[in-house]
Amino acid sequence: SDRGEHKEEEEQTLSEIFKQKLSAGGASKDRSTDNKKRVKNELKVLQSGSMEAIIDVTTKPSDDYCYQIQLRGPKGSSYEDGIFFIEVSLPHEYPNKPPKLSFVTPIKHCNILNGVPCPGLLYKGWGPESKVLGVLQTLELLLQEPSVEDALVPELASMKKEELDTMVRSHVKQHATPNQTFPVGSGSGSSGQKKGDLTEWHHN
């Protein structure tokens, strides 16, 4: 009877894992072959050292269609000493629709609200030939040169450059450290922000 109970527990655990994958969008049976192939190929490109700032790329344990990326802050910027944990979720319609990118690491930036960069800046000119690598390169440029005119956080955009640099560097030192971890399963990240709830709007 112990063996029977153990088997039942095992089945429940597997069921929970599947439910978790399903809720996270990780179940792949309703994905097209092209979508699956594209997601795997892009992962290989990101893991191949194609961008110097990328430290590590894996897929989320509960979702094969969510990349978990560790990105080094750009040299010469206020973010240069930081390591930023980022999640990039690829929708069913990818690549016809852009991915959804959000920071797990808390970040102070005038174009990033609740961990989500302004889609109008990040996915500008997105088309089926666009790739996640290009989005990360755009993000790197945005960290180097914030777009004050498109600020989502006006109080940061209106600060004096020196004051902002000092504040951001202090924030980076506190949060963008090597000992971070990605959240387990679906839900909010270490910064307590909800993922994906701000990714559909576009800046005016």
Salt bridges, closest charged atoms under 4 A:
GLU10 OE2 - HIS6 NE2 3.72
GLU16 OE2 - LYS19 NZ 3.87
ASP30 OD2 - HIS92 NE2 3.40
GLU42 OE2 - ARG38 NE 2.66
GLU52 OE2 - LYS75 NZ 3.77
ASP64 OD2 - LYS21 NZ 3.90
GLU80 OE2 - ARG169 NH1 3.20
GLU87 OE1 - LYS60 NZ 3.70
ASP165 OD1 - ARG169 NE 3.04
GLU200 OE2 - LYS100 NZ 2.89
